[in-house]
Amino acid sequence: MRVVVSGLGFMGATHAGVWSRMAGVELYGVVSRDPGKHSTGGNLGRDAVPLDFSRVKTFHTLEEALRDDAVDAVDLCTPTDRHAPEAMACLRAGKHCLVEKPLALTGELADHVIQEAEHSGRILMTAQVLRFMPAYVAAKEQVGQLGPVRAATFRRRCAAPAWSQWLTDPERSGGGAFDLLIHDVDYARWVFGLPRSVRASGAVDPKRGIDTLAGELDFDGFTVAVMGGWHLTGDYPFSMEFTILCDGGVLEYSSATGDLNLFPIGGPKETVKLPPGDAFEQELAHFRDCVNRGTASLVCPPRESADAVKIMESLVKSRARC
């Protein structure tokens, strides 16, 4: 599979590095005005290492890459407002498409992208990396063994990003809460299904770097709280964590330690053994395998990625009414 990465910010550079090392894949090209300058900023504690693009093709526009018959797939790591139109352009050109999260800024646009994928017969997948992150994968498996869920809380927060101009423009990114919490909303969709209703409150003050949301997703018999966003500017650190209460015990994870702990009913704390592998490598390898098999992803179905966008849309609208 010959892949082109479009956009060399932090995530694009991360993906390009993974593709360049992956068996069965050729990093065929990049779309960038200046491939020598890619971002090392980000909030995951992963620095993008220097990459050698001297042996790959450089395209100055996505349209240029799409005209190249040698390109099999495009990995879109561009600003969020470009995801839907660029994904549809890739699919219309006969290219498979991996889209960095979220699939689109609105549920309506997400549906349009999916319709284009179904019409083109090409593979479409959203890079919802939590579905490949070891602690989150292991937690999903544990939930299936611990009996009924009674409550769950997910938190994700950081300072307003100083490394990106487009992220701080809500017209382009959807805003801090939308951009961050789409991860946890998508994970809740994966583990618990579709909520019956949602509601949210929060605070937005762009000049101070504040964009927070406290949301509740109601399911049959329990509620999932999803909260976080941007907390001012400066050195406030990135963190993510969750607590899931089931009849058989409590699961807790924090990025501060990287451990997934189980507190079983009537027993001592257990540290859950996590599956091996890097989440980004697992995610991209899964997309490669879907393309090679010619089958849509069962781990990241596009319809569920669209659901996450729609849920997040509803939460942001609910916050605005408070």
Sequence and secondary structure as in RCSB ss.txt:
>XXXX:A:sequence
MRVVVSGLGFMGATHAGVWSRMAGVELYGVVSRDPGKHSTGGNLGRDAVPLDFSRVKTFHTLEEALRDDAVDAVD
LCTPTDRHAPEAMACLRAGKHCLVEKPLALTGELADHVIQEAEHSGRILMTAQVLRFMPAYVAAKEQVGQLGPVR
AATFRRRCAAPAWSQWLTDPERSGGGAFDLLIHDVDYARWVFGLPRSVRASGAVDPKRGIDTLAGELDFDGFTVA
VMGGWHLTGDYPFSMEFTILCDGGVLEYSSATGDLNLFPIGGPKETVKLPPGDAFEQELAHFRDCVNRGTASLVC
PPRESADAVKIMESLVKSRARC
>XXXX:A:secstr
 EEEEE  SHHHHHHHHHHHH TT EEEEEE S TT      SSS        TTSEEESSHHHHHT TT  EEE
E S GGGHHHHHHHHHHTT EEEEESSS SSHHHHHHHHHHHHHHT  EEEE GGGT HHHHHHHHHHTTS SEE
EEEEEEEE   SS SSTT HHHH  HHHHHHHHHHHHHHHHH   SEEEEEEEEEGGGTEEEEEEEEEETTEEEE
EEEEE SSSS   EEEEEEEETTEEEEEETTT  EEEEETTS  EE     S HHHHHHHHHHHHHHHT   SSS
 HHHHHHHHHHHHHHHHHHHH 
